[in-house]
Amino acid sequence: MGEVDKFMGKQGGAYLYEQLASDLTEAIAQGIYAVDERLPSLRRISEEYEVSMATAIQAYQSMETAGLIESRPKSGYYVCAYTGEKLDEPVSSQPKPRATKVNVGYLAMSLVNETRQSGLIKLGAAVPNAELLPLGILSRTFAGVARRESKVASSYEEAQGNKALRKQISRLMRDCGVRCVADQIIITNGCLEALGLALRVTAKKGDTIIIESPTYFGILQVIESLGMKALEIPTHAGSGVNLDVLEQTILNRKIAACVLMPSFNNPLGSLMPDENKQRLVKLLEKKKIALIEDDVYGTLSYETPRPKAAKSFDSRGNVLYCSSFSKTVAPGLRIGWIVAGRFHEQVKYQKFLDNISTAIHPQLVMAEFLAKDSYRRCIRHSARIYRQRMDQLRRWVSEAFPEGTRITNPKGGFLLWVELPEAYNSLALYEKAMAKKIAITPGLLFSAQGQYQHHIRLSCGAVEGELARKSIYALAKLL
């Protein structure tokens, strides 16, 4: 079979190389070839498609011109990150400059509980992909710990947490630029408990807390449960919170604490540059306002080394650093931690009052897992896969969603923030999607002011491949 037989010549105005390029472009769109993946050699393409080398070269060159692939010296052609026409980022948020009583808790809990029913395609869940978690290693480690440490369940761990685990975490903290020792770390039941402890020792009922806008609804729930108020600061999808507005706010208002996600905010995926993090730390330090840093996604950076934490610029102990292994190792273990700086003793005492200590067996398992030195390899692999899936997700949304849609371009994590045209309502879309067994997260959950009515959060964590693609197109048909 020759070239003309294979593609039947020029069809609909398309030359052979254009048809070949179209076929390969579709394969990239479907995830058959991922970002940074090497494409078949020109010779192989020539043989598989039964076209001449000249046609194969023309096809690759046209795709390179379109920005879909790139040629690397002595290596071949590789898939580029997608840059389509409808990939404008959402404009910087403009929340009202007022402290707001938070009232999202029950709505958030209700919607989250709904999305836990079986058979759902969890397209908006902030959960990692189980296939990327080291569950086999953890299972074997759990069995070994249970055999060797059968008697530890008969006693409590110290309030601060298992010493071996804290030592391992202190070593990991160097990756984000933080120098700390085991005695400066307190183990918690996930990051959310760490955030709650941090707020309780830095603020009291009725106080005003600065947050990003949009922000993770779990932070809003904690603020609500403690009877505090939230003051939302405009936040850019790329560079994070607006420091000029934040500076004016702390100069003119009484602020108790500031809760931010400087590295890959949920839901925006924004990343504050190092100079902004340093300025942020100094601004708050000068006014003696505590910075509570949520860094659960920082390790899932698409680039290496991972970003520095704001805590790395802290010389006065004014930053309370909170994180967990829920997005990288195992959500079910509920292992988080806090490096509380000058608030360390208060946090440790509050932790003891709350629940004496975190369950000991998960701590022992995590300590042993980290000692095996598999963690960094695990997160590097996960970050690489999430980068590929994020590119696919952005491509599908760009192709399927209505004109005027804006989407973020995160450099880490697995969450995508989508701004729909104002005519659309995300809660109504959520209800329609649930009827089709597709779960998304409506935007109003991410604001104390009820903003983001036409925004949704999507995820490339739990759903992947053809199922994710079909779900995105099915979701688009509901718009």
Helices and strands as residue ranges (DSSP letters): H 3-7, H 16-29, H 42-49, H 53-65, E 69-72, E 76-79, E 99-101, H 105-114, E 121-122, G 130-132, H 135-148, G 152-154, H 163-172, G 173-176, G 182-184, E 185-189, H 190-202, E 208-213, H 217-225, E 229-236, E 240-241, H 243-252, E 257-260, H 274-286, E 290-294, G 298-300, G 310-313, E 319-324, G 331-333, E 335-339, G 341-343, H 344-355, H 360-371, H 375-400, E 406-407, E 415-419, H 426-435, E 438-439, E 441-442, G 443-446, E 455-459, H 465-477
